[in-house]
Amino acid sequence: MTHIEKLNAIRSLMKEQKIDAYIIPSSDPHISEYLPEYYKCIAWTSGFTGSAGTLVITQQFAGLWTDSRYFVQAHDQLANTGFELVKLRVQHMPEYVEWIAAQFTTGGTVAFDGNLASLAVANAIQSTLIPLGFTIDGHVDLLAPIWKNRPALPTEKAYTLPVSTTGESTADKLAKVRAILKQKRATCHIVSSLDDIAWLLNIRGTDVPCNPVTLSFFYIDAEKATLFIDETKLDEATKQELNRYGISLGAYTALPQAIAAIPAGSTILLDPKRTCFATYDSVPSTITIKEDLNPSTLLKAIKNEVEIAHERKAMINDGVAMTKFFKWIEENVASATLTELNIADHLLQLRAAQPGFKDISFNTIAGYKDHGALPHYSADEKSSYDLKTEGLLLVDSGGQYETGTTDITRVVALGTPTQQEKDDYSIVLRGTIEGSMAIYPKGTRGYQIDAITRRPIWATLRNYGHGTGHGVGFFLNVHEGPHVFNPTPTDIAIEKGMITSIEPGLYREGKHGIRIENLVLAKELEGNQFGDFMDFETLTICYIATDLVDKKWLEQPHIDWLNQYNEWVYNSLKDLLSPEEAAWLREKTNAI
């Protein structure tokens, strides 16, 4: 079926069921960002392959709402599909709800599949449209009848990690969650988000590309706990280990029956952002629902000393791979054999040669020239550029290692840079440095770090449309909450042990893109009469190119930071490189 044929089939079903607007979110029953093939509903329906977006279909219009990271990609991928791009003004906001309200001034019927929509999204739809006379049905799957040869759910094996890797036993983690449930006066709790389950049970898998998680749900109360999973994924040793922690097993599809059996009068804690509407709506009316953050989400974000020590090792391994990669690029670009696609493949090979490598942490973004101006660009055989000895190359990539997760962006010049390229690069670099050097009071929120990082960029009347940073998991999802560095006033304080990216950028459509990204660790400073303060330790170990720097945009503290950082990179990596590679890196890290 073509995308237009799929759209027509959906509209036909909508007519039969008297549905005026049908919503398809980019998600799954676990409210995941990265999806197994079975749940890539937006890609199958419309052809758009970005990781964030929502389709809305009426009889007269079909649109994809997505943010600025994907505007160009969506415009290209939606051509001749019957779907149109609708540009979000604010990232992650359900602006399509107001659009629906404006299209149907006398109300109507709006439907969606509750397995694909979080409770928070469903609440936004209901709270806006029901008062306007709309009927909302959150239990409609219009794709199942028409999606022939749909990929099966993954059945990859899962495995547990030793405490020597995780730094904390499953028993201790369960005890912490139970203590929080007691404090919040909740008698039970369901965890749907896959990275929360992976952290809580020290379990990993390969069900989702780039994310070491396994499809499952988890139930916990004061006495018992159940993991709902395809048992064929677990070997006997893993089953016995879970049993020792008091965890029983249930079928992956058995969660609704377990919810129905929860005793009347119970209070269940559900995270509205990490629980699908279908799960929420299956809770009997005799049970009180308490909407709150998953206890494991904040616990997971605060890395322990063992995780931090392992993460530092992962950064060294990743830095070795990145050094070899950029040396190879420099030495081979003149050969006219490099493309955006094959350099990503080569970087994967270099990472795979490092100790403990398991996977990439997301699909590598290798954006040459104007492709660098697309923050989430994904090269394919049709779009891939050949690299030449001119212009800028942006590479945003990361690895999944048994000892941690990495995410790094660097920009290099493949020829003599223009003054505009040097200006933009230096301004972004100043933002990265100021964010990294920030000293801030304990209790600071991410939006404050976002503003600190943007300030020198704003001062030049420039800006970027994405957030400044996101949390990063420990051998888990590269995008991790609950903290985030973006303009949204998210009320989550930065705490000691959180790992976050700092990645400002500038994007000139049709020309080039600049983004310089490091991961940083939040640390406490000594307190005094004025309060308690914190700062960041930079974890990422890869040289920052200096041939693109125009020092007129930097003050002496910025120059000192850059020189000290590059010197640290050299000293951290030199003994793990060949003499030729070390000499090359020495040249790249010389002080300016």
Order of alpha helices (4+ residues) and beta strands (2+ residues): alpha-beta-alpha-beta-beta-alpha-beta-alpha-beta-alpha-beta-beta-alpha-alpha-beta-alpha-beta-beta-beta-alpha-beta-alpha-beta-alpha-beta-alpha-alpha-alpha-beta-beta-beta-beta-beta-beta-alpha-beta-alpha-beta-beta-beta-beta-beta-beta-beta-alpha-alpha
